[in-house]
């Protein structure tokens, strides 16, 4: 398996979705591609297949695990481990970004304020979500509590 090619394909696959969320948020194609479960399903399948090869196909690190820093480091010490881990980040960051966009639209949140949040979610995951929630609260578009998310 060519892991460099797989990494490039997985990495590049999310670029159109982020572009649509940022530039064409109300377009019907954005709704059909990004706000459907298409991306999470496809990237989730890539993740699952990669995880299967890592765990059952002998491509993962035998020292990998979740109980210590060295064990987690071992998980990412192989090409399949990096591909699986990166797919994990990509699917969840995009899922959160799409949720931010839907939530912002529903609440009447200014799209120009949402763009930096989406960019930060794309690049820095949880920081972008935090930024969105803070701006949502500061603009009084967040309701009374975070429980209304």
C-alpha positions in Angstrom: 0.0 0.0 0.0 1.3 3.5 -0.9 0.7 5.4 2.3 2.0 8.7 0.9 -0.7 8.5 -1.8 -3.4 7.5 0.6 -2.4 10.3 3.0 -2.5 12.9 0.1 -5.9 11.6 -1.0 -7.4 11.7 2.4 -5.8 15.1 3.2 -7.0 16.6 -0.1 -10.5 15.2 0.1 -11.5 17.6 2.8 -10.3 20.7 1.1 -13.4 21.1 -1.1 -15.6 20.7 1.9 -13.9 23.4 3.8 -13.9 25.7 0.8 -17.6 25.2 0.4 -18.3 25.9 4.1 -16.3 29.1 3.9 -17.1 30.5 0.5 -20.5 29.0 -0.5 -22.2 28.3 2.9 -25.7 28.5 1.5 -25.2 26.7 -1.8 -27.3 23.5 -2.3 -24.1 21.6 -3.2 -22.6 22.6 0.2 -25.7 21.2 1.9 -25.6 18.0 -0.1 -21.9 17.3 0.3 -20.8 18.8 3.5 -23.9 18.9 5.7 -24.9 15.4 4.8 -23.1 12.5 6.5 -21.1 11.8 3.2 -17.8 13.1 4.4 -17.9 11.4 7.9 -19.0 8.2 6.3 -16.2 8.1 3.7 -13.5 9.3 6.0 -14.9 7.0 8.7 -14.6 4.1 6.3 -11.0 5.0 5.5 -10.3 5.2 9.2 -11.9 1.9 9.9 -10.1 0.1 7.1 -6.8 1.6 8.1 -7.4 0.6 11.7 -8.2 -2.9 10.7 -4.9 -3.1 8.7 -3.1 -1.7 11.7 -4.6 -4.0 14.3 -5.4 -7.2 12.4 -3.1 -6.8 9.4 0.1 -6.5 11.4 0.9 -3.0 10.0 0.6 -1.2 13.3 3.1 -1.0 16.1 2.9 -3.9 18.6 3.8 -1.5 21.3 0.9 0.9 20.6 -1.7 1.7 23.1 -3.6 4.4 24.9 -2.3 4.1 28.4 1.0 6.1 28.3 2.8 8.6 26.2 5.2 6.0 24.8 2.3 3.7 23.9 0.5 6.5 22.0 3.8 7.5 20.4 4.1 4.0 19.2 0.7 4.1 17.6 1.9 7.0 15.4 5.3 5.5 14.7 4.1 3.7 11.6 2.7 5.0 8.3 -0.6 3.3 8.9 -0.8 4.8 12.4 -0.3 8.3 11.0 -2.9 7.7 8.2 -5.4 6.5 10.7 -4.7 9.2 13.2 -4.8 11.9 10.6 -8.1 10.6 9.2 -9.5 10.7 12.7 -8.5 14.4 13.0 -9.9 15.3 9.6 -13.3 13.7 10.0 -13.9 15.2 13.5 -12.6 18.6 12.6 -14.8 18.7 9.5 -17.8 17.4 11.5 -17.3 20.2 14.0 -16.9 22.8 11.3 -20.1 21.7 9.6 -21.9 21.8 12.9 -20.6 25.4 13.6 -21.8 26.5 10.1 -25.3 25.0 10.7 -25.5 26.3 14.2 -24.4 29.8 13.1 -26.9 29.9 10.3 -29.7 28.8 12.6 -28.8 31.5 15.2 -28.3 34.3 12.6 -24.6 34.5 13.4 -22.7 36.7 10.9 -20.9 34.5 8.4 -17.9 36.9 8.2 -17.4 36.3 12.0 -17.7 32.6 11.4 -15.0 32.4 8.8 -12.1 32.8 11.2 -13.7 30.2 13.5 -13.9 27.7 10.5 -10.3 28.4 9.5 -9.2 27.8 13.1 -11.3 24.6 13.4 -9.7 23.4 10.1 -6.2 24.2 11.3 -6.4 23.8 15.1 -9.6 21.8 15.8 -10.7 22.5 19.4 -9.3 26.0 19.4 -11.7 26.9 16.5 -14.6 25.4 18.3 -13.7 27.4 21.4 -13.4 30.6 19.3 -16.8 29.9 17.8 -18.5 29.4 21.1 -16.8 32.5 22.6 -17.8 34.7 19.7 -21.3 33.2 19.7 -21.6 34.2 23.3 -20.1 37.6 22.9 -22.4 38.4 20.0 -25.3 37.2 22.1 -26.1 34.6 19.4 -25.5 31.8 21.8 -28.6 31.9 24.0 -28.4 31.6 27.7 -26.0 28.8 28.1 -23.7 26.3 26.3 -26.4 23.7 27.0 -28.3 25.2 24.1 -25.6 24.0 21.7 
